[in-house]
Amino acid sequence: MLNKLFSGADRALAHCDLYCGVYDPAQAKIEALSCLKTINKYHDSTDEHFRTRCVIVKEERAEEAKHHLMVLWADFFAPAHFEQFPQLHDLFWKACHQCGEVKKSTDAAVAQQLIAYIDEIAAIFWQTDKGKDMGVYPPS
């Protein structure tokens, strides 16, 4: 009966159905590092089928990095954080935009720039009390 009632409804997606309280820039960084490693594998191969798969995987991982950045930007960071770190909005914009640049490129330097942006965001994340409480992989 419920299936019939909601049969025409759009499916909603969210970071999680519960407020899990688990946030960490490491998720975005893992995806960005995967982009870099995939770009390197692309350049190391002469097999066109393999190279095509590398491009597909790289683009998927870049989109995942963007997703994780957007979750941090919209769900983790609060107005007080943006007041304390006035560069944060611009940094997120650059990082999200860089994900698109990674999707369009096979240049390792483009992926390395994304990683650098994520590292800057991570440094701010770990300075927040909220980050210290919710982060999973603190810097060593």
C-alpha positions as CSV (number, residue, x, y, z in Angstrom):
1,M,0.0,0.0,0.0
2,L,2.8,2.4,0.9
3,N,4.6,1.5,-2.4
4,K,1.5,2.6,-4.3
5,L,1.2,5.8,-2.3
6,F,4.8,6.8,-3.0
7,S,5.2,5.3,-6.4
8,G,5.5,8.7,-8.2
9,A,7.7,10.3,-5.5
10,D,11.2,11.3,-6.2
11,R,13.9,9.5,-4.2
12,A,15.7,11.6,-1.7
13,L,19.4,11.1,-0.9
14,A,21.3,12.4,2.1
15,H,24.7,12.0,3.7
16,C,23.0,9.7,6.2
17,D,19.5,9.1,7.5
18,L,20.6,9.8,11.0
19,Y,22.8,12.5,12.3
20,C,25.8,10.2,12.6
21,G,28.3,12.8,13.7
22,V,31.1,11.2,11.7
23,Y,32.8,13.7,9.5
24,D,36.4,13.7,8.3
25,P,38.2,15.3,5.4
26,A,40.1,12.0,5.0
27,Q,37.1,10.7,3.0
28,A,37.7,13.4,0.3
29,K,41.5,13.0,0.5
30,I,41.3,9.2,-0.1
31,E,39.2,9.9,-3.3
32,A,41.6,12.7,-4.4
33,L,44.6,10.4,-3.8
34,S,42.8,7.7,-5.9
35,C,42.5,10.3,-8.7
36,L,46.3,10.9,-8.5
37,K,47.2,7.3,-8.5
38,T,44.8,6.5,-11.4
39,I,46.3,9.4,-13.4
40,N,49.8,7.9,-12.8
41,K,48.5,4.4,-13.9
42,Y,47.0,6.0,-17.0
43,H,50.4,7.5,-18.0
44,D,52.2,4.3,-17.2
45,S,50.1,2.2,-19.6
46,T,49.9,1.9,-23.4
47,D,46.8,-0.2,-23.3
48,E,44.0,2.0,-24.6
49,H,41.2,-0.1,-22.9
50,F,43.0,0.2,-19.6
51,R,43.6,3.9,-20.1
52,T,39.9,4.4,-20.8
53,R,39.0,2.6,-17.6
54,C,41.5,4.8,-15.8
55,V,39.7,7.9,-17.0
56,I,36.3,6.6,-16.0
57,V,37.5,5.6,-12.5
58,K,39.3,9.0,-12.1
59,E,36.1,10.9,-13.0
60,E,34.0,8.8,-10.6
61,R,36.5,9.3,-7.7
62,A,36.7,13.1,-8.4
63,E,32.9,13.2,-8.1
64,E,33.1,11.3,-4.8
65,A,35.7,13.8,-3.6
66,K,33.4,16.6,-4.5
67,H,30.5,14.9,-2.7
68,H,32.6,14.5,0.5
69,L,33.7,18.1,0.4
70,M,30.2,19.4,-0.1
71,V,29.0,17.3,2.9
72,L,31.7,19.0,5.0
73,W,31.0,22.4,3.7
74,A,27.2,22.2,4.1
75,D,26.7,19.8,7.1
76,F,29.8,20.0,9.3
77,F,31.0,23.6,9.2
78,A,28.8,26.2,11.0
79,P,28.6,30.0,10.7
80,A,31.0,30.4,13.6
81,H,33.7,28.4,11.7
82,F,33.3,30.7,8.7
83,E,33.7,33.7,10.9
84,Q,36.8,32.2,12.6
85,F,38.3,31.1,9.2
86,P,37.2,33.7,6.7
87,Q,39.0,32.0,3.8
88,L,37.0,28.8,4.3
89,H,34.2,29.4,1.9
90,D,36.6,30.4,-0.9
91,L,38.8,27.4,-0.1
92,F,35.8,25.0,-0.4
93,W,34.8,26.7,-3.7
94,K,38.3,26.2,-5.1
95,A,38.4,22.6,-3.9
96,C,35.0,21.7,-5.4
97,H,35.9,23.5,-8.6
98,Q,39.2,21.6,-8.7
99,C,37.3,18.3,-8.6
100,G,35.8,19.3,-11.9
101,E,39.3,20.2,-13.2
102,V,40.5,16.7,-12.2
103,K,37.6,15.2,-14.1
104,K,38.7,17.0,-17.2
105,S,42.4,16.3,-17.0
106,T,45.0,13.6,-16.9
107,D,47.7,16.0,-15.5
108,A,49.0,14.8,-12.1
109,A,49.6,18.4,-11.0
110,V,45.8,19.1,-11.3
111,A,45.1,16.2,-8.8
112,Q,47.9,17.3,-6.6
113,Q,46.3,20.8,-6.3
114,L,43.1,19.2,-5.2
115,I,45.0,17.3,-2.6
116,A,46.6,20.5,-1.4
117,Y,43.2,22.2,-1.1
118,I,41.8,19.2,0.9
119,D,44.9,19.4,3.2
120,E,44.2,23.1,3.8
121,I,40.5,22.2,4.7
122,A,41.7,19.4,6.9
123,A,44.1,21.7,8.8
124,I,41.1,24.0,9.6
125,F,38.8,21.0,10.4
126,W,41.2,19.7,13.0
127,Q,41.5,23.1,14.7
128,T,37.8,23.1,15.5
129,D,36.5,21.6,18.7
130,K,33.7,20.0,16.6
131,G,36.3,18.4,14.4
132,K,38.2,17.0,17.3
133,D,35.0,15.3,18.5
134,M,33.7,14.0,15.2
135,G,36.9,13.3,13.2
136,V,37.9,9.8,12.7
137,Y,41.5,10.1,11.4
138,P,43.3,12.9,13.3
139,P,46.7,14.0,12.0
140,S,49.6,12.3,13.6
